[in-house]
Amino acid sequence: MKILLIEDEKDLLESMKTYLDSEGYLCETACDYQIASEKIHSYDYDCVVVDITIPKGNGLQIVKELKDKDSEAGIIIVSAKNSLDDKLKGLELGSDDYLTKPFHLSELNARIKAILRRKNFEGKNEVLLNEIKIDLPARKVFVNEAQLTLTVKEYELLLFFITNKNKVITKNSIAEHLWGDDMDQSDSFDFIYTHIKNLRKKMLEKGSEDYIRTIYGIGYNFSTT
């Protein structure tokens, strides 16, 4: 899952990124309004964590911009102010949750997981699709009750496919979702083909149907119909 962290306190920003990276998320960062605004208009995110008080602007304006562009990202507002007015303003603009500093990183992680489950999987801890079962809290995947051994990228790729099942997904969308800003350093999409080939092989070995269809010249479709 791809997350944007918007925070001007350098130590806190680094702590959040390090912790969430270790939890398997793909995290990008912004330290002021200008950078944050550029990123939300250039990339799609599953969740945005934004401090209300940031240089060159206001975090609430970022929330408004996300809603104006019909972003489907979950939004968590962070603020040092334990202000009911700030909380209500953020929720009225469309944020999903609110955290007051200081907070434990484990709590932030729990809030992110809850939002992603609610938005993508109707709040469930388990995803069931025919012979495929995914334990979201444990990040484990089973096919016909046999557990798959997946890399972080393969797991995120499968979740991305299932979240967008029966839709055509471009190679560019897959690259952006799995690698974020780092995708700009690549001159081809060969790495996507490699991850998809490995994921398909592992699933077929456990008896899964072959759901992944190649749409030549465009991308892929995880077809369940």
Helices and strands as residue ranges (DSSP letters): E 2-6, H 10-22, E 26-30, H 33-42, E 47-51, E 53-54, E 57-58, H 59-68, E 74-79, H 84-93, E 97-100, H 105-121, E 126-129, E 132-135, E 140-143, E 146-147, H 152-163, E 168-170, H 171-179, G 180-185, H 190-205, E 212-215, E 219-222
